[in-house]
Amino acid sequence: MKVTKFTVNPFGENTFIAWNEDTRHALIVDPGMMQDHERNVVTQFILDNQLVMQWVLLTHIHIDHVTSARWMADRYGIPVAASPADEVLAKHLPMQAAHFRLRVELDPLTIDRPLAHGDTLSLDDETIHVLATPGHTPGGLCFYVPSSSLAFTGDTIFESSIGRTDLPGGDYTTLIDSIKNQILTLPPDTLLISGHGPTTTVANEHQYNPYL
C-alpha cells in the first residue's frame, strides 16, 4: 500500500490517499480540504495517478477531518465509512463550523457504512482492521493494515503527544485506555500515520511519549 499525505486547512490536518500500485484502487482517509485549491490538488493527484476511488474513511467526525467527506463521496460515487458513535458530531457539523468561525458551508453528514471495532475492510488483497479508539471523540477509530505495517490513527495519538480531550465527547481516561489497549499492542515497527504532524512508530511512542 502506497500512502500520500496532503496537509490542508487552517488546522494543518493530514489527509491521506492510500492505493494499490498495481490495480490503482484507492481510498481517502479524513478528507479535510476546506478550499477549492486544496480539493483541486487532491483531485489532480487522483487523476494524474489514474486512481479508482473506493472508500472515504473517517477516523472521527471533527470538522477539520471531514469537510470534504461528502464532496468526495459524491464526486466518486463511494461510501463514507465512520463510527455511528460520532453521529451527534456529524449532525452538528454546521455548529462546529460556527464554533471555529470557519467560512465553510456544510450540511449534516450522513454515515453510509457504519463501522465498529473488529470490522474489516479491504483494498484488493490488503485487509484493513477497524480499531475503536474513543477518547478524542466517542467514535474515534484507527485503521490498521498489518500487511503494510501501518495504522491511520487520526487524532488519537501523535508523535510525543495525544489527542485533545477538552472538546464535546472527549474523555482523557478513555483516550489513554484506547491508546494502551489498541495502539501500543500493535507490533513495535508499525507506522502510526497521524491526523496532524509527522508519522511515528509504536516503539517510539512506547518509549518517548510523555503522556504514556
C-alpha positions as CSV (number, residue, x, y, z in Angstrom):
1,M,0.0,0.0,0.0
2,K,1.3,3.4,-1.0
3,V,0.3,6.4,1.0
4,T,0.5,10.1,0.1
5,K,-0.2,12.9,2.6
6,F,-1.8,16.3,1.9
7,T,-1.7,18.8,4.7
8,V,-4.7,21.1,4.5
9,N,-6.9,23.7,6.1
10,P,-6.1,26.2,8.9
11,F,-5.7,23.3,11.4
12,G,-2.8,21.7,9.5
13,E,-4.8,18.5,9.1
14,N,-3.3,15.5,7.3
15,T,-5.5,14.0,4.6
16,F,-4.2,10.7,3.1
17,I,-4.7,8.8,-0.1
18,A,-3.7,5.1,0.1
19,W,-3.6,3.0,-3.0
20,N,-2.5,-0.2,-4.7
21,E,0.2,0.4,-7.3
22,D,-0.9,-2.4,-9.5
23,T,-4.7,-2.0,-9.6
24,R,-4.8,1.7,-8.9
25,H,-7.6,1.1,-6.4
26,A,-7.5,3.8,-3.7
27,L,-9.2,5.2,-0.6
28,I,-9.0,8.6,1.1
29,V,-8.7,9.0,4.9
30,D,-10.1,12.1,6.6
31,P,-10.6,14.5,3.6
32,G,-10.4,17.8,5.4
33,M,-10.0,20.1,2.4
34,M,-11.8,23.4,3.0
35,Q,-10.8,25.4,0.0
36,D,-11.2,24.8,-3.8
37,H,-7.5,24.9,-4.3
38,E,-7.0,22.1,-1.7
39,R,-9.6,20.0,-3.4
40,N,-8.1,20.6,-6.8
41,V,-4.7,19.4,-5.6
42,V,-6.2,16.1,-4.3
43,T,-8.4,15.5,-7.3
44,Q,-5.5,16.3,-9.7
45,F,-3.4,13.7,-7.9
46,I,-6.1,11.2,-8.3
47,L,-6.3,12.0,-12.0
48,D,-2.6,12.0,-12.6
49,N,-2.2,8.6,-11.0
50,Q,-5.3,7.1,-12.6
51,L,-6.7,6.1,-9.2
52,V,-10.1,4.4,-8.8
53,M,-11.5,5.6,-5.5
54,Q,-13.3,3.0,-3.3
55,W,-13.8,4.5,0.2
56,V,-13.9,7.6,2.3
57,L,-12.7,6.5,5.7
58,L,-13.1,8.8,8.7
59,T,-11.1,8.4,11.9
60,H,-13.5,10.7,13.7
61,I,-16.0,13.4,12.8
62,H,-14.4,16.7,13.7
63,I,-14.8,19.4,11.1
64,D,-11.1,19.6,10.2
65,H,-11.1,16.0,9.2
66,V,-14.4,15.7,7.3
67,T,-15.1,19.0,5.5
68,S,-14.8,17.3,2.1
69,A,-16.1,13.9,3.0
70,R,-19.5,14.1,1.3
71,W,-18.0,16.1,-1.6
72,M,-15.5,13.3,-2.2
73,A,-18.2,10.6,-1.8
74,D,-20.5,12.3,-4.3
75,R,-17.7,13.1,-6.8
76,Y,-16.5,9.5,-7.0
77,G,-19.7,7.6,-6.1
78,I,-18.2,6.0,-3.0
79,P,-19.4,5.5,0.6
80,V,-18.4,7.4,3.7
81,A,-17.4,4.9,6.4
82,A,-17.2,6.0,10.1
83,S,-18.4,5.1,13.6
84,P,-22.0,5.8,14.4
85,A,-20.9,6.8,17.9
86,D,-19.9,10.1,16.2
87,E,-23.3,10.7,14.7
88,V,-24.1,13.6,17.0
89,L,-20.9,15.3,15.8
90,A,-21.9,14.5,12.2
91,K,-25.4,16.1,12.6
92,H,-23.8,19.2,14.1
93,L,-21.1,20.0,11.5
94,P,-22.7,23.4,10.8
95,M,-22.4,24.2,14.5
96,Q,-18.8,23.0,14.5
97,A,-18.0,25.4,11.7
98,A,-19.7,28.3,13.6
99,H,-17.8,27.4,16.7
100,F,-14.4,27.8,15.0
101,R,-15.7,30.8,12.9
102,L,-14.9,28.9,9.6
103,R,-16.3,30.3,6.4
104,V,-17.4,26.9,5.0
105,E,-21.0,25.8,4.2
106,L,-21.7,22.3,5.4
107,D,-24.8,20.1,5.8
108,P,-25.0,17.5,8.4
109,L,-23.0,14.4,7.4
110,T,-24.6,11.0,6.8
111,I,-22.6,7.9,7.5
112,D,-23.1,5.4,4.7
113,R,-21.2,2.5,6.2
114,P,-21.2,2.3,10.0
115,L,-18.0,0.9,11.4
116,A,-17.4,-0.9,14.7
117,H,-14.4,-2.4,16.5
118,G,-13.4,-5.6,14.8
119,D,-14.8,-4.8,11.4
120,T,-12.6,-5.3,8.4
121,L,-12.5,-3.5,5.0
122,S,-10.3,-4.4,2.1
123,L,-8.3,-2.7,-0.6
124,D,-7.7,-5.5,-3.0
125,D,-5.6,-8.1,-1.1
126,E,-4.9,-5.9,1.9
127,T,-7.2,-6.1,4.9
128,I,-7.9,-3.0,6.9
129,H,-8.8,-3.7,10.5
130,V,-11.1,-1.3,12.3
131,L,-10.0,-0.4,15.9
132,A,-12.3,1.5,18.2
133,T,-10.2,4.2,19.9
134,P,-12.7,6.5,21.7
135,G,-11.5,9.4,23.9
136,H,-10.8,12.2,21.5
137,T,-14.3,11.7,20.3
138,P,-16.8,8.9,21.3
139,G,-16.5,7.3,17.8
140,G,-12.7,7.6,17.3
141,L,-11.3,4.9,15.0
142,C,-8.0,3.7,13.8
143,F,-7.4,1.8,10.6
144,Y,-4.7,-0.9,10.9
145,V,-3.2,-2.5,7.8
146,P,-0.9,-5.3,9.1
147,S,0.4,-6.3,5.6
148,S,1.8,-2.8,5.2
149,S,2.7,-2.3,8.9
150,L,0.8,0.9,9.3
151,A,-2.1,2.4,11.0
152,F,-4.1,5.6,10.3
153,T,-4.6,7.0,13.8
154,G,-6.4,10.3,13.3
155,D,-6.2,12.4,16.4
156,T,-5.8,9.5,18.9
157,I,-2.1,9.7,19.1
158,F,0.7,12.0,17.7
159,E,4.4,11.9,17.8
160,S,5.1,12.5,21.5
161,S,1.6,13.6,22.1
162,I,-2.1,12.6,22.2
163,G,-5.4,14.0,21.0
164,R,-7.1,16.7,23.0
165,T,-10.0,15.7,25.2
166,D,-11.5,19.1,26.1
167,L,-14.0,19.2,23.2
168,P,-17.5,17.7,23.5
169,G,-17.4,14.0,23.9
170,G,-13.7,13.9,24.8
171,D,-12.5,11.9,27.8
172,Y,-8.9,11.7,28.9
173,T,-9.0,8.4,30.7
174,T,-10.9,6.7,27.9
175,L,-8.3,8.0,25.4
176,I,-5.3,6.7,27.4
177,D,-7.0,3.3,27.7
178,S,-7.6,3.3,23.9
179,I,-4.0,4.0,23.2
180,K,-2.6,1.5,25.6
181,N,-5.1,-1.3,24.6
182,Q,-5.4,-0.8,20.9
183,I,-2.3,1.0,19.6
184,L,0.6,0.2,21.9
185,T,-0.3,-3.5,21.5
186,L,0.5,-3.4,17.8
187,P,3.9,-4.6,16.5
188,P,6.6,-2.1,17.5
189,D,7.6,-1.2,13.9
190,T,4.0,-0.3,13.0
191,L,3.9,3.2,11.4
192,L,1.4,5.5,13.1
193,I,0.1,7.8,10.5
194,S,-1.5,10.7,12.5
195,G,-4.0,13.3,11.6
196,H,-1.6,16.1,12.4
197,G,2.2,16.3,12.4
198,P,4.7,13.6,11.3
199,T,4.5,9.9,11.2
200,T,5.8,8.0,14.2
201,T,6.0,4.3,15.3
202,V,4.6,2.2,18.1
203,A,8.1,1.7,19.5
204,N,8.9,5.4,19.5
205,E,5.7,6.3,21.4
206,H,6.1,3.4,23.8
207,Q,9.5,4.8,24.8
208,Y,9.2,8.5,24.5
209,N,5.6,9.7,24.6
210,P,5.4,11.6,27.9
211,Y,1.6,11.0,28.2
212,L,2.1,7.3,28.2
